[in-house]
Amino acid sequence: MKNKKVFGQTLSVTELSQNASGAIKRVQTEDEPIVIMKNNKPVAVLMDIKLFEYLDGIAEEVEWEKHILDRIASDTGERYSLKEVLGELSEKRRKKGSSK
C-alpha cells in the first residue's frame, strides 16, 4: 500500500503573494492545508487555525508521553513520603536562613 500524502494541495510563493486572501479562503472552505512551494521545494504550510491547534495538541501529548516513558525507564524504585519531602525542605530553608 502506498503512503497517502496528507497535504495534497500546493501553491507557489508567487501565487500565494498574488492571492493570499484567496488561499486563506480556500484553506478554510476546503478544510485542507496547502503546501507552499519555492523553487519546486516545499517551504511552508498554510492551514486553518483549528487544524493547527489540533496538531499542536497532538505534539504536546507526544512530548508528555516521551517524558513519561523517560521517567519510567530511569525509575530507581526509590520513593519518599510527603512528610519526608516537607521535612527536607524545611531543613534546607532553616539552613539557608541561618547562613545569611
TORDREN-529447 format. One record per atom (N, C-alpha, C): x, y, z. Coordinates in steps of 0.1 Angstrom, whole numbers, padded with zeros to 4 digits, always signed. Each point is the difference from the previous one (the first is absolute). Example, Ala and Ser with C-alpha at 12.3 -4.5 7.8 and 13.67 -1.06 7.14 Angstrom:
REM residues 2
+0132-0057+0078 -0009+0012+0000 +0009+0012+0000 -0004+0011-0007 +0009+0011+0000 -0008+0011+0008 
***
This chain:
REM residues 100
+0008-0012+0000 -0008+0012+0000 +0009+0012+0000 -0003+0010-0009 +0008+0012-0001 -0004+0009+0012 +0010+0008+0004 -0003+0010+0010 -0008+0012-0006 -0011+0003+0006 -0008+0011-0005 +0005+0013+0006 +0002+0010-0009 +0004+0013+0004 -0011+0007+0007 +0004+0005+0012 -0010+0007+0008 -0004+0013-0006 +0011+0007-0004 -0002+0014-0006 +0001-0001-0015 -0011-0001-0007 +0001-0001-0014 +0000+0012-0008 -0006+0011+0004 +0000+0012-0008 +0013+0008+0002 +0004+0006-0011 +0012+0009+0000 -0003+0013-0006 +0009+0010+0003 -0001+0013-0005 +0014+0006+0000 +0004+0007-0011 +0013+0006+0000 +0000+0013+0009 +0011+0004+0004 +0002+0012+0008 -0006+0012-0009 +0003+0000-0012 -0005+0011-0009 -0015+0000-0001 -0006-0012-0001 -0015-0001+0000 -0006+0005+0013 +0007-0004+0011 -0005+0004+0013 +0001+0015+0001 +0011+0006-0004 +0001+0015+0001 -0010+0007-0008 -0004-0006-0011 -0010+0007-0009 -0014-0002+0005 -0003-0010+0008 -0014-0002+0004 +0000-0007+0014 +0006+0007+0010 +0001-0006+0013 -0014-0002+0006 -0009+0010-0001 -0014-0001+0006 -0007-0012-0007 +0002-0002-0013 -0007-0011-0006 +0006-0014+0005 +0013+0000+0003 +0006-0013+0005 -0006-0002+0014 -0001+0010+0008 -0005-0001+0014 -0015-0005-0001 -0007+0006-0009 -0015-0004-0001 +0000-0015-0005 +0009-0004-0009 +0000-0014-0005 +0003-0010+0012 +0009+0004+0008 +0004-0008+0012 -0012-0002+0009 -0007+0011+0003 -0011+0000+0009 -0012-0008-0006 -0003+0002-0012 -0012-0006-0006 +0002-0015-0003 +0012-0003-0005 +0003-0014-0004 +0005-0008+0011 +0003+0006+0011 +0005-0007+0012 +0012-0009-0002 +0009+0005-0009 +0012-0008-0004 +0012+0010-0001 +0011-0003+0006 +0012+0009-0001 +0005+0001-0014 +0008+0011-0002 +0007+0002-0012 +0015+0001+0002 +0007-0008-0007 +0015+0000+0001 +0005+0011-0009 +0008+0009+0006 +0005+0012-0008 +0014-0005-0005 +0001+0002-0013 +0013-0004-0007 +0008+0012-0005 +0013-0002+0001 +0010+0010-0005 +0010-0007-0007 +0002+0003-0013 +0010-0007-0008 -0003-0015+0000 -0013-0003-0001 -0005-0014-0001 +0003-0008+0013 +0003+0006+0011 +0002-0007+0012 -0010+0005+0011 -0005-0008+0008 -0009+0004+0011 +0007+0008+0010 -0005+0012+0004 +0006+0008+0010 -0009+0004+0011 -0013-0001-0001 -0009+0004+0010 -0014-0007-0002 -0008+0001+0010 -0014-0006-0001 -0009+0011+0005 -0011+0002-0008 -0011+0009+0003 -0011-0009+0005 -0005+0002+0012 -0011-0008+0005 -0010+0008+0009 -0012-0006+0001 -0010+0006+0009 +0005+0000+0014 -0003+0010+0008 +0005+0000+0014 -0006-0012+0008 -0012-0005-0003 -0005-0011+0007 +0009-0013-0002 +0005-0002-0012 +0008-0011-0003 +0014+0002+0007 +0005+0012+0000 +0013+0003+0007 -0001-0003+0015 -0011+0005+0006 -0002-0003+0014 -0001-0014+0003 -0007-0008-0008 -0001-0014+0001 +0013-0007+0000 +0008+0003-0011 +0013-0005-0001 +0010+0004+0011 -0002+0012+0005 +0008+0005+0011 -0003-0008+0013 -0013-0003+0001 -0004-0008+0012 +0006-0014-0001 +0000-0006-0011 +0006-0013-0002 +0015+0000+0003 +0007+0010-0005 +0014+0002+0003 +0003+0001+0015 -0009+0007+0007 +0002+0002+0014 -0002-0014+0007 -0010-0007-0004 -0002-0014+0006 +0012-0009-0003 +0006+0001-0011 +0011-0008-0004 +0012+0003+0009 +0002+0013+0002 +0011+0005+0009 -0002-0005+0015 -0013+0000+0005 -0002-0005+0013 +0002-0015+0001 -0005-0007-0011 +0002-0014+0000 +0015-0004+0000 +0008+0008-0008 +0015-0003+0000 +0006+0003+0014 -0005+0011+0007 +0005+0003+0013 -0003-0011+0010 -0013-0005-0001 -0004-0011+0009 +0008-0012-0002 +0002-0004-0013 +0008-0012-0003 +0014+0001+0005 +0006+0012-0002 +0014+0002+0005 +0000-0001+0015 -0010+0005+0007 +0000-0001+0015 -0002-0015+0004 -0008-0007-0007 -0002-0014+0003 +0013-0008-0002 +0007+0003-0011 +0012-0007-0003 +0011+0003+0010 +0000+0012+0006 +0011+0003+0010 -0005-0001+0014 -0011-0006+0002 -0006-0002+0014 +0009-0010+0008 +0004+0005+0012 +0008-0009+0008 -0008-0007+0010 -0013+0003+0001 -0009-0006+0010 +0000+0007+0013 +0009+0009+0002 +0001+0007+0013 -0011+0010+0002 -0007-0001+0011 -0011+0009+0003 +0001+0007+0013 -0006+0012+0001 +0001+0008+0012 -0015+0004+0003 -0002+0000+0013 -0013+0005+0005 -0001+0015+0000 -0012+0005+0000 -0001+0015+0000 +0006+0006+0012 -0001-0007+0011 +0005+0004+0013 +0016+0001-0001 +0006-0009-0007 +0015+0000-0001 +0004+0012-0009 -0008+0002-0011 +0004+0011-0009 -0002+0014+0007 -0011+0001+0007 -0003+0013+0007 +0011+0002+0011 +0004-0010+0007 +0010+0001+0010 +0013+0004-0006 +0004-0005-0012 +0013+0003-0006 -0001+0015-0005 -0011+0004-0006 -0002+0014-0004 +0001+0009+0012 -0006-0003+0011 +0001+0008+0012 +0014+0001+0005 +0007-0011+0000 +0014+0000+0004 +0009+0009-0009 -0002-0001-0013 +0007+0009-0009 -0003+0014+0002 -0012+0004+0002 -0004+0014+0003 +0006+0005+0013 +0000-0009+0010 +0006+0004+0013 +0015+0003-0002 +0007-0009-0007 +0014+0002-0003 +0003+0012-0008 -0008+0003-0010 +0002+0011-0009 -0003+0013+0008 -0009+0000+0009 -0003+0012+0009 +0011+0003+0010 +0006-0010+0005 +0011+0002+0010 +0013+0004-0006 +0002-0002-0013 +0012+0003-0007 +0001+0014-0004 -0011+0008+0001 +0000+0014-0004 +0007+0009+0010 
***
